[in-house]
Amino acid sequence: MPNTKHSHHEEAANHHEAAAKSHRNAHKEHTEGNDEKAATHAHEAEGHAEHARTNSKEAAKKHATKSATAKK
């Protein structure tokens, strides 16, 4: 069975990419005059960005813990 567990760094990168895609879609919809769809994509982008920030913080905590443990 393949390993489906992703590191926090990978998850952060995935959410960052998804946020960028949603942001581009929001801009496209806004340019085309579809403000309701643009707002939906903008909201999705915010959610992905928040998940990316959370995963980055978790990765930093995990790294700090590993570094502290290794120095003992």
N, C-alpha and C positions, 0 to 999 in steps of 0.2 A: 504494500500500500504506500503511495507517495506521501511524503511529508507535506502536509497542508498548513502547518503552523508557520506564520510569518513573524519576523522580528518586528519590534516597534518601529525600527527605522524603515523597513519595507512598507509597513502599514502607513506610516507618515507620508512616504513618497507616493503611495497609491492615492491617498486622500488629496495630496497636493495636486497631483495630475487631474483628479476628478474635479477639484475645485476650479482649476484653470479651464477645463473643458466647459463646465457649467457657466463660468464667467464669460467665455467666448460666446456661448449660446445665448446668454442674457443680452450681450451687446448686439448680436445679430438680430434677435427678436425686437429689441428696442429700435434699432435702425430701420427695421421693416414696419414699425408702428404697432407691434404686438406687445403693448406694455404689460398686459396681464401675464403672458407667457414669459416675458423678460423678468418680471418680479418673481415668478416661480423659479426660474433658473438662478436668479441672484440669491434667493433663499437657499437653494440647494448648494450653491457655492459657499455660502456662509457655513452651512453644516459641515461640508467636507473640510473647510479650512479649520474649523474648531476641532474636528477629529484629528487632523494632521498635527495641530498644536498639542493636543493631549498625548498622542503617540510619541511626539518628539520629547515631551517632558518625561514620559515613562522610560524612553530609551536612555535619556540622560541620567535618570535615577538609577537605572539598572547598571549603567556604565560606572557611575560613581560608587555603587555598592561593590561591584567587581573589583574596582581599583583599590578601594579601602581594604577589602578582604585579601587581595594579593600582596599588599604592603605589610600585612601582619606577619 
